[in-house]
Amino acid sequence: MSTASHYSRKNTKPSFTYLIEKKRDGGEFSEDEIRFLVDSILDDEMPEFQQAAWVMAVYFQGMSAQETATFAEEMMLSGEVIELSDVSRPKIEKYSTGGVGDKTSLVLGPLAAAAGVAMPMMNGIDEEFLISGLDKLSSIPKVKTSCDIEEFGTQVRKVGCIYVERHKEVSPVESLLYTLRKKIGAIPSIPFITAGAMSRKLASGAEGVVVDVKWGKGSFIKNPEDAKQLARSLTRVGRSLKRRCVALVTDANQPLGTCVGTALEIKEAIQLLKGEGPEDLQDLVMKLGMEIVRLAGVAGSTLSAKQTVRQHLEDGSALEKFKQMVEAQGGKTDCIDDPEKLPKAKHVKKLPAPKRGYVHTIDSGQLARGVHMLAFDDKGKLDGSTGVAELCKVGTQMKQGEALMQIHYNDEARLEAAMEYFKAAYRLAPKRPNPAPLVVERVA
């Protein structure tokens, strides 16, 4: 094939077929080629079948760090880039690959704001595992989980933090490609995850990003090596784009905390904002919070970062910022002062241990599917009162018939369907297992 046939009739742009073949054969795209691809997807000039072929070529061949960085930047520029230069605080975003029982983002935004850091958080679809942080926040009466770009900037300036869904004008090409990847089975692609996450976070006004890459049965990343590879990819691309970035690789094989649901998790988040709550969540909030204040330059040493985080949890300033954030987003704050005012299920049922032994493993994915079954009806409407609480964690010694968890539900038929998932989630064994470390690796 001659070189000329690779290009369009005007001889100025490469053909889509050429670009697909180039990546299929392991070639590396130039900046102009990546820009052309992004523009063609945005303008709906590249047919979906060729987009799919190109996505799968990247899925199997990958991208270099420079390609991924260019791809991230071009996707960021494909839509609105929120201007927050007049915000004097350092602006740090958090990206998570999603985990069962994880409510740390709801805590870290207000915590960071109390410490003098701005956190302009837009939650993406890829940052959830069946139940999102926005689902959890929406269990607070009247709270809004979406806003326009002007409102977004206004709240960041006024409160110092916001937690809403990503705006459709922010990195629109990333959204189009995520939908396509979901259709064709290409979600776990490190270049697409990296470029997509960085494009969104930087478009929302962030100067730096703290990343929580989760692996295990409660994540779409199933082994720690893939998680480490993604963490390295994200930090490398951050550096290439001259943005500060640090990543923690964390274990998501068992749920975080002792609650999975929506209102139940908000209760746990309120505990954490008081410096209380389950030990594993306190530990993760502390570690991620320290990374945020250090990346922002608010604290220098590890000891200073630890003291800063602890101070704002213990003196009530982080909780006060959470109330300000909820109020700014239209929510009622009386349920923060009195969490018993949050939605409550009509019924509570225990799941009894089938035999004596130690909790050896908990399949977070099965647990999340059961909670999802309770929480969403056939039309996708959310019941914020349902979920599970008082979860026994790995290593807990059980007697036969003791409660492994308390199930909060309203509908008997949905409970019956969910019970199969809950029963499948727990495995008991005669010997106490060695606990896995929560944080596997730090990548900076």
C-alpha positions in Angstrom: 0.0 0.0 0.0 1.4 3.4 -0.9 1.7 6.1 1.7 -0.8 8.3 -0.2 -3.5 5.7 0.2 -3.3 6.0 4.0 -4.7 9.5 3.7 -8.0 11.1 2.7 -8.5 12.6 -0.8 -7.3 16.0 0.5 -4.1 14.3 1.5 -4.2 16.1 4.9 -5.7 13.6 7.3 -5.0 9.9 7.9 -7.8 7.5 7.2 -9.5 5.7 10.1 -8.5 2.3 8.6 -4.9 3.3 8.6 -5.0 4.4 12.2 -6.7 1.2 13.2 -4.1 -0.9 11.4 -1.3 1.2 12.8 -2.3 0.5 16.4 -3.2 -3.2 15.5 0.4 -3.6 14.4 1.9 -2.0 17.6 2.6 1.5 16.2 2.6 4.7 18.2 0.3 7.6 17.4 1.6 11.1 16.9 0.0 14.0 18.7 -1.7 15.1 15.5 -3.1 11.6 15.0 -4.5 11.5 18.5 -6.0 14.9 18.1 -7.6 13.9 14.8 -9.1 10.8 16.4 -10.6 12.7 19.3 -12.0 15.4 17.1 -13.5 12.8 14.7 -15.2 11.0 17.6 -16.5 14.3 19.1 -17.8 15.5 15.7 -19.4 12.0 15.0 -17.3 11.6 11.8 -15.7 8.3 12.8 -18.3 5.5 12.4 -19.0 3.5 15.6 -17.8 0.2 14.1 -14.4 1.8 13.3 -14.3 3.4 16.8 -14.9 -0.1 18.2 -12.1 -1.6 16.1 -9.7 1.2 17.2 -10.6 0.7 20.9 -10.0 -3.0 20.7 -6.6 -2.4 19.0 -5.6 -0.1 21.9 -7.0 -2.7 24.3 -4.6 -5.3 23.0 -1.6 -3.2 22.0 -1.8 -0.5 24.7 -0.4 3.0 24.6 2.9 4.5 25.6 2.9 7.0 28.6 3.3 9.9 26.1 0.4 8.7 23.9 -1.8 8.3 27.0 -0.9 11.8 28.3 -1.6 13.4 24.9 -4.9 11.4 24.7 -5.9 12.6 28.2 -5.1 16.2 27.3 -7.0 16.1 24.0 -10.1 14.5 25.7 -9.9 17.2 28.4 -9.9 19.9 25.7 -12.8 18.2 23.9 -15.3 19.9 26.2 -15.5 22.6 29.0 -12.4 23.1 31.2 -13.6 24.7 34.4 -11.7 27.8 35.3 -10.8 28.0 39.0 -7.6 30.1 38.8 -9.1 32.7 41.1 -9.4 30.1 43.9 -6.3 30.7 46.0 -6.5 27.3 47.7 -4.6 24.5 46.2 -7.0 22.4 44.1 -6.8 18.6 44.5 -9.2 16.0 43.1 -9.6 12.3 44.2 -10.1 9.4 41.8 -11.1 6.0 42.9 -11.8 2.8 40.9 -14.8 2.2 43.2 -15.2 -0.2 46.1 -17.9 -1.8 48.2 -18.6 0.2 51.4 -16.3 3.0 50.4 -17.5 6.4 51.5 -14.1 8.0 51.8 -14.8 10.6 49.0 -17.8 11.9 51.0 -15.4 12.4 54.0 -12.3 13.6 52.2 -13.8 16.6 50.4 -15.1 18.3 53.5 -11.9 17.2 55.4 -9.7 18.8 52.8 -11.8 22.0 52.6 -11.5 22.3 56.4 -7.7 22.0 56.0 -7.5 24.8 53.4 -7.6 22.6 50.2 -10.2 23.0 47.5 -11.7 19.7 46.2 -13.8 20.1 43.1 -15.2 16.6 42.8 -17.1 15.3 39.8 -17.9 11.6 40.2 -17.6 9.4 37.0 -19.4 6.2 36.2 -16.1 4.3 36.5 -15.8 5.5 40.2 -18.5 3.2 41.5 -19.2 -0.5 42.1 -23.0 -1.0 41.7 -23.8 1.7 44.3 -22.2 5.1 43.8 -21.1 7.8 46.2 -23.8 10.0 44.6 -26.5 7.3 45.4 -25.3 7.5 49.0 -25.4 11.3 49.1 -28.9 11.3 47.6 -30.2 9.5 50.7 -30.0 12.9 52.4 -33.4 14.6 51.8 -33.5 17.3 49.1 -29.8 17.1 48.3 -28.9 17.8 44.6 -26.2 15.7 43.0 -26.0 17.6 39.7 -25.4 21.2 38.8 -24.3 23.5 36.0 -20.7 24.5 35.5 -21.3 28.0 36.9 -22.8 26.6 40.1 -20.0 24.1 40.4 -17.4 26.9 40.4 -19.4 29.1 42.8 -19.7 26.3 45.4 -16.0 25.5 45.2 -15.2 29.1 45.8 -17.7 29.5 48.7 -17.5 26.1 50.5 -14.2 24.7 49.3 -15.7 21.4 48.2 -18.5 19.9 46.0 -19.6 16.4 45.2 -21.7 16.0 42.1 -22.0 13.9 39.0 -19.8 14.7 36.0 -21.2 17.4 33.8 -22.0 16.2 30.2 -19.8 19.0 28.8 -16.7 17.9 30.8 -14.6 15.5 28.7 -17.5 14.4 26.5 -15.3 12.2 24.3 -14.3 10.2 27.4 -18.0 9.6 28.1 -18.7 8.5 24.6 -15.8 6.1 24.6 -16.7 4.7 28.1 -20.2 3.8 26.7 -18.6 2.1 23.7 -16.1 0.2 25.8 -18.9 -1.1 28.0 -20.7 -2.4 24.9 -17.7 -4.2 23.5 -16.1 -5.6 26.7 -13.1 -3.2 26.8 -13.6 -1.5 30.2 -10.4 -2.8 31.9 -8.0 -1.0 29.5 -5.3 0.8 31.4 -4.7 3.6 28.7 -8.4 4.4 28.5 -8.9 4.3 32.3 -5.9 6.5 32.8 -6.6 9.0 30.1 -10.3 9.1 30.9 -9.8 9.7 34.7 -7.1 12.4 34.2 -9.1 14.2 31.5 -12.1 14.5 33.8 -10.2 15.5 36.9 -8.1 18.1 35.2 -11.1 19.5 33.3 -12.9 20.0 36.6 -10.2 22.4 37.7 -7.8 20.2 39.6 -4.1 20.9 39.9 -3.3 17.5 41.4 -4.9 14.1 41.9 -4.8 11.6 44.7 -5.8 8.1 43.4 -7.2 5.1 45.2 -6.8 2.1 42.9 -8.7 -0.8 44.4 -8.3 -4.5 43.6 -10.2 -7.6 44.5 -13.7 -9.0 44.4 -15.2 -5.6 45.2 -13.5 -3.9 42.2 -13.4 -4.4 38.4 -9.6 -4.9 38.9 -9.2 -8.4 40.1 -5.5 -8.7 40.9 -3.0 -6.5 42.6 -0.5 -6.5 39.7 -3.0 -4.9 37.4 -3.9 -2.4 40.1 -0.2 -1.5 40.5 0.2 -1.1 36.8 -2.8 1.3 36.6 -1.4 3.3 39.6 2.0 3.6 37.8 0.2 4.6 34.6 -1.9 7.3 36.3 1.1 8.8 38.1 3.3 8.8 35.0 0.6 10.6 33.0 0.1 13.1 35.8 3.8 13.9 35.6 3.8 14.2 31.8 0.9 16.7 32.1 2.9 18.6 34.8 0.3 17.8 37.5 1.0 16.4 40.9 -0.3 12.9 41.4 0.1 10.1 44.0 -1.7 6.7 44.1 -2.4 4.1 46.8 -3.2 0.6 45.8 -5.8 -0.8 48.3 -7.5 -4.1 49.0 -11.2 -4.3 48.1 -11.8 -8.0 48.7 -13.9 -7.3 51.8 -16.2 -4.3 52.2 -14.9 -1.2 53.8 -16.5 -0.4 57.2 -19.5 -2.3 58.5 -22.3 -0.9 56.3 -23.1 -1.2 52.6 -26.0 0.8 51.3 -26.9 4.4 51.0 -28.3 6.1 54.2 -26.5 3.5 56.3 -23.2 4.5 54.7 -24.0 8.2 55.2 -24.3 7.4 59.0 -20.9 5.8 58.8 -19.5 8.8 56.9 -20.8 11.1 59.7 -19.0 8.9 62.3 -15.8 9.2 60.3 -16.2 13.0 60.2 -16.2 12.9 64.0 -13.0 10.9 64.0 -14.9 7.8 64.9 -16.2 4.7 63.0 -14.7 1.4 61.8 -11.0 1.0 62.1 -10.3 0.2 58.4 -12.2 3.2 57.2 -10.5 5.5 59.7 -7.2 4.1 58.5 -7.9 4.8 54.8 -9.3 8.3 55.5 -6.2 9.1 57.4 -3.8 7.8 54.7 -5.7 9.4 51.8 -6.2 12.6 53.8 -2.5 12.8 54.5 -1.7 12.4 50.8 -4.1 15.2 49.9 -2.7 17.8 52.4 0.9 16.9 51.4 0.2 17.0 47.7 -1.5 20.4 48.2 1.5 21.7 50.2 -0.6 22.4 53.3 1.5 20.0 55.3 5.1 19.1 54.7 6.2 16.1 56.7 4.3 12.8 57.3 3.9 13.8 61.0 2.5 17.3 60.1 0.1 15.7 57.6 -1.1 13.2 60.2 -1.6 16.0 62.8 -3.5 18.2 60.3 -5.9 15.4 59.3 -6.5 14.3 62.9 -7.1 17.9 64.1 -9.8 18.7 61.5 -11.6 15.4 62.3 -11.5 15.9 66.1 -12.3 19.6 66.3 -15.5 19.3 64.3 -14.4 21.5 61.4 -14.6 18.6 58.8 -18.1 17.8 59.9 -19.1 21.4 59.7 -17.7 21.6 56.1 -19.8 18.5 55.2 -22.9 20.3 56.5 -22.0 23.4 54.5 -21.5 21.2 51.4 -24.9 19.5 51.8 -26.7 22.8 52.5 -25.1 24.4 49.4 -26.4 21.4 47.4 -29.9 22.0 48.7 -29.9 19.2 51.3 -31.4 19.2 54.8 -28.7 19.2 57.4 -30.8 18.2 60.5 -30.1 14.5 59.6 -26.4 15.2 60.0 -26.9 16.5 63.5 -29.3 13.6 64.2 -28.5 10.6 61.8 -31.7 8.8 63.1 -33.6 11.2 60.8 -32.1 9.6 57.7 -34.4 7.1 55.9 -35.0 3.9 57.8 -36.2 0.5 56.4 -39.3 -1.1 57.9 -37.7 -4.4 58.6 -34.3 -5.7 59.8 -33.3 -9.4 59.5 -30.1 -11.1 60.5 -28.1 -13.5 58.4 -27.1 -16.3 60.7 -23.7 -18.1 60.5 -24.3 -21.6 59.1 -21.6 -23.1 61.4 -18.8 -22.3 63.9 -15.6 -20.9 62.6 -13.8 -17.8 61.6 -14.9 -15.5 58.8 -12.2 -16.5 56.2 -13.3 -14.5 53.2 -16.1 -12.0 52.2 -16.9 -11.7 48.5 -17.6 -8.0 48.3 -19.0 -8.3 44.8 -21.7 -10.7 45.9 -22.5 -8.5 48.9 -22.9 -5.4 46.6 -25.1 -7.3 44.2 -27.4 -8.3 47.1 -27.6 -4.7 48.4 -28.2 -3.5 44.8 -31.1 -5.9 44.6 -32.6 -4.4 47.8 -32.0 -0.8 46.9 -33.2 -0.5 43.3 -36.6 -1.5 41.9 -37.3 -2.7 38.4 -37.5 0.8 37.1 -34.2 1.8 38.7 -35.7 3.9 41.5 -33.5 4.0 44.6 -34.7 3.1 48.1 -32.2 4.9 50.3 -33.2 3.1 53.5 -32.1 -0.4 52.5 -28.7 -2.1 52.8 -26.7 -4.2 55.3 -25.1 -3.2 58.6 -23.1 -4.6 61.4 -21.0 -6.7 59.0 -18.7 -9.2 60.6 -15.3 -8.7 59.1 -12.6 -11.2 58.0 -11.1 -12.9 61.1 -14.2 -12.6 63.2 -14.9 -15.8 65.3 -18.5 -16.9 64.9 -20.8 -19.3 66.7 -23.4 -21.1 64.7 -26.5 -18.9 64.4 -24.7 -15.7 65.3 -25.5 -12.8 63.0 -23.0 -12.2 60.1 -24.9 -9.0 59.2 -28.1 -7.2 59.7 -30.2 -6.8 56.6 -32.4 -3.6 56.3 -35.2 -4.1 53.8 -38.7 -3.1 52.8 -39.8 -5.7 50.3 -40.0 -9.4 51.1 -39.6 -10.6 47.5 -36.5 -8.5 46.9 -35.1 -9.8 50.2 -35.6 -13.4 49.1 -33.6 -12.7 45.9 -30.9 -10.8 47.7 -30.4 -13.5 50.3 -28.8 -15.8 47.8 -26.1 -13.2 47.2 -25.6 -12.6 50.9 -25.3 -16.3 51.7 -22.7 -16.7 48.9 -20.6 -13.8 50.1 -19.4 -15.4 53.4 -17.0 -18.3 53.8 -16.1 -19.6 57.2 -13.1 -21.8 58.1 -11.8 -23.5 61.3 -8.6 -21.4 61.5 -8.3 -17.6 61.8 -6.9 -16.1 58.5 -4.0 -13.7 58.3 -5.5 -10.3 57.6 -4.5 -8.8 54.2 -2.9 -5.3 54.4 -5.4 -2.5 53.4 -2.8 -0.5 51.5 -0.7 -2.7 49.2 1.5 -0.1 47.7 2.1 3.7 47.4 3.1 5.0 43.9 4.3 8.6 43.5 
